Amino acid sequence: MAMRLRLTEGLPVLERWAASASQADKNAMYKALFSVGDGTAFLIYDVFPEGTAKRFIFQVKEDLRVKIGIHDKETFDILHIGAEV
């Protein structure tokens, strides 16, 4: 069964990025973030651990990545969104 996570921090990161992103990129990112929440992102996207076991970079599109941090079994934060993270 997939682990379900709730977004707790990082909305300002998402809002800053979305202000200048194309609609196609926004759609792809929102889909990716929903899949992080429902636990399927680790099955769908290329995932790269960063430093610790609790930070991950998801390859959303060829030129779009999102870095998240998982705090516990229930919550995650958006740390960075962009072509390079």
Backbone as a printed PyTorch tensor [residue, N CA C, xyz], in Angstrom:
tensor([[[  0.8450,  -1.1870,   0.0000],
         [  0.0000,   0.0000,   0.0000],
         [  0.8860,   1.2450,   0.0000]],

        [[  0.5340,   2.2350,  -0.7870],
         [  1.3150,   3.4620,  -0.9180],
         [  1.1950,   4.3150,   0.3430]],

        [[  2.2860,   5.0150,   0.6540],
         [  2.3140,   5.9160,   1.7890],
         [  1.6290,   7.2170,   1.3900]],

        [[  0.6960,   7.6910,   2.1650],
         [  0.0030,   8.9500,   1.8880],
         [  0.6580,  10.0650,   2.7050]],

        [[  0.9370,  11.1790,   2.0140],
         [  1.6060,  12.3030,   2.6570],
         [  0.7840,  13.5710,   2.4940]],

        [[  0.9030,  14.4660,   3.4570],
         [  0.1910,  15.7400,   3.4540],
         [  1.2280,  16.8650,   3.3430]],

        [[  0.9960,  17.8080,   2.4340],
         [  1.8820,  18.9580,   2.2640],
         [  1.7390,  19.8810,   3.4640]],

        [[  2.8650,  20.2120,   4.1120],
         [  2.8130,  21.0910,   5.2800],
         [  3.4850,  22.4360,   5.0440]],

        [[  4.5220,  22.4750,   4.2000],
         [  5.2170,  23.7310,   3.9170],
         [  5.6660,  23.7510,   2.4610]],

        [[  5.8800,  24.9460,   1.9530],
         [  6.3910,  25.0790,   0.5950],
         [  5.4450,  25.7200,  -0.3860]],

        [[  4.2650,  26.1120,   0.0500],
         [  3.3490,  26.7790,  -0.8810],
         [  3.9350,  28.0700,  -1.4580]],

        [[  4.6880,  28.8760,  -0.6810],
         [  5.3090,  30.0570,  -1.2870],
         [  6.2900,  29.6950,  -2.4100]],

        [[  7.0130,  28.5900,  -2.2630],
         [  7.9110,  28.1200,  -3.3220],
         [  7.1030,  27.8080,  -4.5750]],

        [[  6.0060,  27.0890,  -4.4110],
         [  5.1340,  26.7240,  -5.5220],
         [  4.5210,  27.9670,  -6.1720]],

        [[  4.0630,  28.9060,  -5.3720],
         [  3.4380,  30.1180,  -5.9090],
         [  4.4400,  30.9780,  -6.6920]],

        [[  5.6640,  31.1260,  -6.1780],
         [  6.6840,  31.9070,  -6.9020],
         [  6.9940,  31.2630,  -8.2410]],

        [[  7.1530,  29.9530,  -8.2450],
         [  7.4540,  29.2420,  -9.4870],
         [  6.2770,  29.3530, -10.4640]],

        [[  5.0640,  29.1620,  -9.9820],
         [  3.8750,  29.1510, -10.8400],
         [  3.6040,  30.5070, -11.4850]],

        [[  4.0610,  31.5870, -10.8630],
         [  3.8110,  32.9290, -11.3950],
         [  4.3860,  33.1110, -12.8010]],

        [[  5.4660,  32.3970, -13.1180],
         [  6.0710,  32.5620, -14.4390],
         [  6.1000,  31.2660, -15.2570]],

        [[  5.5000,  30.2090, -14.7550],
         [  5.5220,  28.9140, -15.4490],
         [  4.4210,  28.8410, -16.5090]],

        [[  4.6680,  28.0360, -17.5180],
         [  3.6390,  27.8090, -18.5420],
         [  2.5330,  26.9310, -17.9560]],

        [[  1.3840,  26.9460, -18.5870],
         [  0.2710,  26.1250, -18.1080],
         [  0.6120,  24.6330, -18.1760]],

        [[  1.3280,  24.2280, -19.2100],
         [  1.7190,  22.8160, -19.3350],
         [  2.6410,  22.4000, -18.1840]],

        [[  3.5840,  23.2770, -17.8210],
         [  4.4740,  22.9640, -16.7030],
         [  3.7150,  22.9440, -15.3830]],

        [[  2.7880,  23.8810, -15.2160],
         [  1.9740,  23.8790, -13.9900],
         [  1.1770,  22.5840, -13.8810]],

        [[  0.5510,  22.1660, -14.9750],
         [ -0.2260,  20.9210, -14.9530],
         [  0.6440,  19.7320, -14.5770]],

        [[  1.8340,  19.6590, -15.1630],
         [  2.7510,  18.5540, -14.8690],
         [  3.1890,  18.5910, -13.4060]],

        [[  3.4770,  19.7810, -12.8860],
         [  3.9300,  19.8960, -11.4980],
         [  2.8110,  19.5550, -10.5200]],

        [[  1.6140,  20.0550, -10.7780],
         [  0.5030,  19.7490,  -9.8680],
         [  0.2230,  18.2540,  -9.8550]],

        [[  0.2970,  17.6230, -11.0210],
         [  0.1070,  16.1770, -11.0950],
         [  1.1800,  15.4590, -10.2730]],

        [[  2.4150,  15.9150, -10.3890],
         [  3.5140,  15.3050,  -9.6320],
         [  3.3060,  15.4870,  -8.1310]],

        [[  2.9130,  16.6910,  -7.7210],
         [  2.7170,  16.9330,  -6.2890],
         [  1.5490,  16.1210,  -5.7320]],

        [[  0.4860,  15.9770,  -6.5030],
         [ -0.6170,  15.1180,  -6.0610],
         [ -0.1440,  13.6750,  -5.9240]],

        [[  0.7360,  13.2420,  -6.8310],
         [  1.2260,  11.8670,  -6.7400],
         [  2.1610,  11.6840,  -5.5410]],

        [[  2.8730,  12.7460,  -5.1360],
         [  3.6450,  12.6620,  -3.8920],
         [  2.6760,  12.4710,  -2.7350]],

        [[  1.6020,  13.2380,  -2.7450],
         [  0.6090,  13.1400,  -1.6760],
         [ -0.0490,  11.7840,  -1.5760]],

        [[ -0.3470,  11.1720,  -2.7240],
         [ -1.0240,   9.8710,  -2.6520],
         [ -0.0540,   8.6900,  -2.6380]],

        [[  1.2510,   9.0000,  -2.6760],
         [  2.2540,   7.9600,  -2.5300],
         [  2.6750,   7.2570,  -3.7990]],

        [[  2.1810,   7.6860,  -4.9480],
         [  2.5220,   7.0010,  -6.1930],
         [  3.7170,   7.6180,  -6.9270]],

        [[  4.1960,   8.7650,  -6.4870],
         [  5.2920,   9.4590,  -7.1850],
         [  6.5450,   8.6020,  -7.2870]],

        [[  6.8110,   7.7990,  -6.2760],
         [  8.0090,   6.9640,  -6.3010],
         [  7.9030,   5.8570,  -7.3490]],

        [[  6.7050,   5.5880,  -7.8120],
         [  6.4950,   4.5800,  -8.8450],
         [  6.4570,   5.1950, -10.2430]],

        [[  6.0870,   6.4620, -10.3520],
         [  5.8440,   7.1120, -11.6340],
         [  7.0610,   7.8700, -12.1570]],

        [[  7.7680,   8.5770, -11.2840],
         [  8.8280,   9.4980, -11.6900],
         [ 10.2110,   8.9300, -11.3900]],

        [[ 11.2000,   9.4390, -12.1300],
         [ 12.5840,   9.1670, -11.7650],
         [ 12.8490,   9.9450, -10.4800]],

        [[ 13.3920,   9.2710,  -9.4770],
         [ 13.5960,   9.8690,  -8.1610],
         [ 15.0660,   9.7480,  -7.7830]],

        [[ 15.6170,  10.8550,  -7.3000],
         [ 17.0090,  10.8890,  -6.8880],
         [ 17.0880,  11.3270,  -5.4330]],

        [[ 17.6250,  10.4880,  -4.5510],
         [ 17.7880,  10.9090,  -3.1630],
         [ 18.8410,  12.0070,  -3.0830]],

        [[ 18.6610,  12.9160,  -2.1560],
         [ 19.6360,  13.9890,  -1.9850],
         [ 20.1240,  14.0100,  -0.5390]],

        [[ 21.3730,  13.6910,  -0.3530],
         [ 21.9940,  13.7790,   0.9650],
         [ 21.4590,  12.7880,   1.9780]],

        [[ 20.2870,  13.0380,   2.4540],
         [ 19.6950,  12.1750,   3.4690],
         [ 18.5780,  11.3480,   2.8530]],

        [[ 18.1110,  10.4080,   3.5860],
         [ 17.0150,   9.5660,   3.0990],
         [ 15.6830,  10.3010,   3.0930]],

        [[ 15.6650,  11.5380,   3.5640],
         [ 14.3990,  12.2590,   3.6610],
         [ 14.2630,  13.4060,   2.6760]],

        [[ 15.1870,  13.5380,   1.7230],
         [ 15.0910,  14.5620,   0.6780],
         [ 15.2020,  13.8690,  -0.6680]],

        [[ 14.2890,  14.2520,  -1.5720],
         [ 14.2360,  13.5940,  -2.8770],
         [ 14.0130,  14.6230,  -3.9680]],

        [[ 14.5920,  14.3560,  -5.1370],
         [ 14.3590,  15.1660,  -6.3250],
         [ 13.5870,  14.3020,  -7.3150]],

        [[ 12.4510,  14.8060,  -7.7740],
         [ 11.6200,  14.1110,  -8.7490],
         [ 11.7900,  14.7790, -10.1000]],

        [[ 12.0740,  13.9900, -11.1130],
         [ 12.1750,  14.4740, -12.4880],
         [ 10.7530,  14.5080, -13.0480]],

        [[ 10.1380,  15.6820, -13.0530],
         [  8.7540,  15.8310, -13.5040],
         [  8.6810,  15.8250, -15.0300]],

        [[  9.5520,  16.5990, -15.6580],
         [  9.7120,  16.6560, -17.1120],
         [ 11.1980,  16.7510, -17.3840]],

        [[ 11.5760,  16.7220, -18.6410],
         [ 13.0010,  16.7790, -18.9790],
         [ 13.6890,  17.9900, -18.3510]],

        [[ 13.0060,  19.1250, -18.3320],
         [ 13.5910,  20.3590, -17.8160],
         [ 12.8790,  20.8830, -16.5690]],

        [[ 12.2570,  19.9840, -15.8120],
         [ 11.5110,  20.4130, -14.6300],
         [ 11.6430,  19.3880, -13.5130]],

        [[ 12.0970,  19.8740, -12.3620],
         [ 12.2830,  19.0090, -11.1960],
         [ 11.6690,  19.6710,  -9.9660]],

        [[ 11.3320,  18.8400,  -9.0050],
         [ 10.8720,  19.3380,  -7.7130],
         [ 11.6360,  18.5940,  -6.6270]],

        [[ 12.1090,  19.3620,  -5.6470],
         [ 12.7930,  18.7740,  -4.4960],
         [ 11.8310,  18.8150,  -3.3110]],

        [[ 11.6640,  17.6700,  -2.6650],
         [ 10.7890,  17.6160,  -1.4950],
         [ 11.5670,  17.0710,  -0.3090]],

        [[ 11.0760,  17.3890,   0.8570],
         [ 11.5880,  16.8170,   2.0960],
         [ 10.4540,  16.1010,   2.8010]],

        [[ 10.7190,  14.9080,   3.2490],
         [  9.7150,  14.1450,   3.9980],
         [ 10.1070,  14.1970,   5.4610]],

        [[  9.1810,  14.6740,   6.3060],
         [  9.4890,  14.8560,   7.7220],
         [  9.1740,  13.6270,   8.5630]],

        [[  8.1100,  12.9930,   8.2570],
         [  7.7100,  11.7950,   8.9940],
         [  6.8580,  10.9660,   8.0440]],

        [[  6.1250,  10.0440,   8.5540],
         [  5.3190,   9.1790,   7.6890],
         [  4.0570,   9.8480,   7.1770]],

        [[  3.8440,  11.1190,   7.5420],
         [  2.5900,  11.7730,   7.1710],
         [  2.7400,  13.0890,   6.4230]],

        [[  3.9140,  13.7440,   6.4780],
         [  4.0220,  15.0920,   5.9190],
         [  5.2350,  15.2620,   5.0090]],

        [[  5.1130,  16.2090,   4.0620],
         [  6.2250,  16.5870,   3.2070],
         [  6.1940,  18.0790,   2.9340]],

        [[  7.3540,  18.6040,   2.5250],
         [  7.5030,  20.0160,   2.1740],
         [  8.0530,  20.1220,   0.7610]],

        [[  7.6890,  21.2000,   0.0670],
         [  8.3020,  21.5340,  -1.2170],
         [  9.5110,  22.4100,  -0.8850]],

        [[ 10.6870,  21.9840,  -1.3100],
         [ 11.9040,  22.7170,  -1.0240],
         [ 12.3550,  23.5730,  -2.1960]],

        [[ 12.1550,  23.0900,  -3.4170],
         [ 12.5930,  23.8470,  -4.5920],
         [ 11.8910,  23.2840,  -5.8410]],

        [[ 11.6400,  24.1670,  -6.7980],
         [ 11.0790,  23.7690,  -8.0990],
         [ 11.8740,  24.4960,  -9.1680]],

        [[ 12.2570,  23.7760, -10.2120],
         [ 12.9550,  24.4120, -11.3110],
         [ 13.6710,  23.4110, -12.1950]],

        [[ 14.4190,  23.9360, -13.1630],
         [ 15.1680,  23.0710, -14.0720],
         [ 16.3470,  22.4430, -13.3550]],

        [[ 16.9430,  23.1680, -12.4580],
         [ 18.0690,  22.6810, -11.6530],
         [ 17.7050,  22.8010, -10.1820]],

        [[ 17.8780,  21.7300,  -9.4550],
         [ 17.6210,  21.7710,  -8.0090],
         [ 18.7930,  21.2030,  -7.2460]]])
